[in-house]
Amino acid sequence: MTMAPALVPAICDRYEMVVGLEMHVQLKTRTKAFCNCSAQFGGAPNVNTCPVCLGLPGALPVLNAQAVELAVRAAHSLCCKVNEVSIFARKNYFYPDLPKGYQITQYDKPLAENGHLDIGERSDSSPVTIRITRVHLEEDAGKSLHDRFAASTAIDLNRAGVPLIEIVSEPDLRSSKDAGAYLRVLKQTLEFLGVSDVNMEEGSLRVDANISARLRGETKLGVKSEVKNMNSFSGVERALEAEFSRQCGLLDSGQRIIQQTMLWDAAREEVRPARSKEASHDYRYFPEPDLPPLILSQDWLCEVKKQLPELPRDKRARFIKEYALGPADLDVLTSSVLLADYFEAVARQHGDAKAAANWVMGEVLGTLRMTNTSIARFRVRPADLSGLLNLVRDGKVSHSAAKRVFASMIESGDRPEQIAEREGLLQVSDSDSLGMWVDAVVSENPDEWERYRGGEKKLQGVFVGKIMKKSAGRADPKRVNQILSERVGG
Ligand SMILES: [Zn+2]
């Protein structure tokens, strides 16, 4: 079988990429899908297991209600029709990390169908809407660990039975860029919904792609291949480019595409066919005899819909309206729910959204980046940051002093007023104190003072600088300027 050739744009230009994506999303539940074991990531191997998720004879699954609610939330946010009746099915296959010998999933009667997701605009500013085929509930398998022991594979079943949803899109994506945009919007939506940790490194998001190529203008779908083993969104984009280019090369030389599974090799930047054993499936699906049909009442479905958290697109629209943010600020400040909440709390308490945005995007994000911390663990509370911004607005601390106060707030967690006072950073604006500093500087620089009085206006800045220095940065520069002007009768 051919390896992926280098991208041949001349050939590829004549073809169109057609992609559908399947995303597996680990739901943020406390326990597993069908037993009471913890669903937490990162425990010692096999500590979170019980007869149900080990697949011991006689153990019976009991469906986790929280998993159903999170799945329904996701389905609603993707504008799906949620079925009042859906059926769990067994998907039978043998694999060492699948102790039951089957996975409980949903097959011909899934939880939800026929949704859509808006993923932004193409370069010609036409909106792009991707249809969602289905959203269904299933359980995860365990993990085979090939790197723990030299000559053997170890099995960790902590993940076996953890609840997932699979979100399947229609083949509506037309480029790797489309695919990247879809994945990013979907990930952000799921994060805003609070249904998943959306952490790719910990495996709570996994993506497979179905891709085919066809001549531009053709409306029939070509033969597709499935690309697996991509562990980042940019990996998905690169894998699609590689597979598309391979398909274009074959089509252009008159060969046919064989429907098969390809594996992405990120280290070598290429796709290669999975061994036929990895690809050939006869899952012999049948309804899960140990679980009744999942029946959801219309009332309950409406209730869940009503309580959906604000979605990214709605938050963006509201931030534009309430805080008059520009597109660049919006992108940053709505990039996560927690950051958006933080900004909003500061903006509301302080009143000046622009100042709040500047501080959150500048000092706050800068600090988080430097200390590699998340906003969830950030020490400065919104109320204290807005308190600091109030001090700046009221002329009680200068902008540069505010940065020192902020640094101290991160260290000590103290309130800005306390710190400014303790560290002598409160701005001095009373005429007596300012007058003393002005007198001192004037008497130290008699020649410049004469020239300034004689009309050399540009020396005013020099004097302000010297007075600021004399006051150790505490003089209110606005008042200093006024006093200087008064003294020369300006
Ligand atoms: Zn269990």
Residues whose N, C-alpha, C, O or C-beta is under 5 A from the ligand:
A	BS01	ZN	C35 N36 C37 N48 T49 C50 V52 C53
